[in-house]
């Protein structure tokens, strides 16, 4: 199986998850860019990269808390 076939198969099996991942990444990069260009204008360049790196735990924290909220909502219904 070629790499292209594997990618198409993965996208076909996980379409909404990949869209959520992409939307989160775009929103996080936009947030960090706006934050470092308006609020922290005199911050060193490494602070920008540190904010970008903070997107990894933010991503997992957001989606884990979303799953917990969904489970709690389902338990209440």
C-alpha positions in Angstrom: 0.0 0.0 0.0 1.5 3.3 -1.0 1.7 6.3 1.3 -1.0 8.2 -0.7 -3.4 5.2 -0.2 -2.6 5.1 3.5 -3.3 8.8 3.9 -6.5 8.6 2.0 -7.6 5.7 4.1 -6.8 7.5 7.3 -8.7 10.6 6.3 -11.6 8.5 5.2 -11.7 6.7 8.6 -11.3 9.9 10.7 -12.8 12.9 8.8 -14.2 14.9 11.7 -11.3 14.3 14.0 -8.9 15.7 11.5 -11.1 18.7 10.9 -11.2 19.4 14.6 -7.4 19.0 14.8 -6.9 21.4 11.9 -9.4 24.0 13.4 -7.7 23.9 16.8 -4.3 24.3 15.2 -5.3 27.3 13.1 -7.1 28.9 16.0 -4.1 28.4 18.3 -1.6 29.8 15.9 -3.8 32.8 15.2 -4.3 33.3 19.0 -0.6 33.2 19.7 0.3 35.4 16.8 -2.2 38.0 17.8 -1.1 37.8 21.4 2.6 38.2 20.7 2.1 40.9 18.2 -0.3 43.1 20.2 0.1 42.3 24.0 3.7 41.0 24.2 5.3 43.1 21.6 8.7 43.4 23.4 8.9 39.7 24.3 11.8 37.7 23.0 11.3 35.4 20.1 11.7 32.3 22.3 8.5 33.4 24.1 6.6 33.0 20.8 7.9 29.5 20.4 7.1 28.7 24.0 3.5 29.8 23.5 3.4 27.6 20.3 4.7 24.7 22.3 2.1 25.3 25.0 -0.5 24.4 22.3 0.3 20.7 22.7 -1.0 20.4 26.3 -3.7 22.9 25.5 -4.9 20.6 22.7 -5.0 17.5 24.8 -6.5 19.4 27.8 -9.3 20.8 25.6 -10.3 17.6 24.0 -10.0 15.5 27.1 -12.2 18.0 29.0 -14.7 17.9 26.1 -14.9 14.2 26.3 -15.5 14.3 30.1 -18.2 16.9 29.6 -19.9 14.7 26.9 -19.8 11.7 29.2 -21.3 13.7 32.1 -24.0 15.1 29.8 -24.8 11.6 28.6 -25.0 10.3 32.2 -27.5 13.1 33.2 -29.8 12.3 30.2 
